[in-house]
């Protein structure tokens, strides 16, 4: 039986970092924000109780993900949504209920995220998100994902409310930084791990601007779907993306099986 720390037979269950990954990630985390606001604000459950509910959902989904034997798109993205909904209410609880404010909350969260990455590096000797080969490494991955989405919420609120940029200005700033990150990925030797985590954090508030467009009133420049309507729209879009990815994955697996079944095929190249 494979032990949690054993990487000899561990299969990576993280999707490839393609354009589809980033589109699905933005959709999932935006759904997390509108869903979190729906429960905490619209339904008036409150940030504390909402955090307990969503964090419980995160623990259930991440446990299933950690003990899964292979990459399962619906399960993986369910954990991403869970980290985003929990992250939304966790951030709001810190910033609003505990009155820490967006700037202090973001500073605390970025410090926690950096600490997690340092410990991950020291223990696993690598921060690669493309080649996670141990139970422990995947546990570090999901812990970092949870706090990066929480940080993304706090950072987005800080830029939109406290920085004076507003939603439009913060969206323009984040979009510009993301463009720079894309250029750096293709034209520089900056660590891909560093670029990934910066992009992962920033796509959270970037997606939130899309959520604001859906939820805000016509007078505020939005489409006035509210948190409930917006969550339904985003959930439908996420389902379509997951189905597409699942079908694509299945076709790839069938092609590999057919290749292995061809006469004369050998894994040794002889």
C-alpha angles and dihedrals in degrees: 000000000000116000120222093250096042114108098178096098101012114131119212111245097188119109122239115271097246131142088267089058093055095045090050091045093054091047093048096047093045088053087050091056097046090042092049092049091046092059100035101039113014094041090035095227090140133234097271098052091038090054091052091050095047094041089054088051088050093051091051096047096041090050090054090047094049094051096041115114097221144008110293111183098207091049095045093051092044087061090049090052089047092052089048098049091044090044092052095053093038090054093045091048091053096043101038111019095039090035094227092139128226097277096050092041091052091048092052092048096047088050091052092047092050090048091051091051092048092051090045090053093047094048102037098028089224138063095196110141092191096061108038105160106171141059089237092050091052090049089055089048094056093043089054091046091053094052094040090057090046089050090048090057094049092045092050092050091048093051094044099043112019104030095060092235095109123204094301095047094045091048090052092048094048092045090052092050091049090052089052090050091051091050091047090052093056102033108031139052095234111143111278088214092057092047091048095054093044090050092044092054095044097047086064096066089033089061090044090065088059088049090052090052090055099042105038124091124261089251089058092049097261136119093248098228092136125214093295097050092041092050091052092050093048092045090053092049091048091051090052091050093048092049090050092050092046093051091047091050092048092051090050091051092049091051090051092049091050090049092052090048094056114111113259095021113143132176092216096060091236 
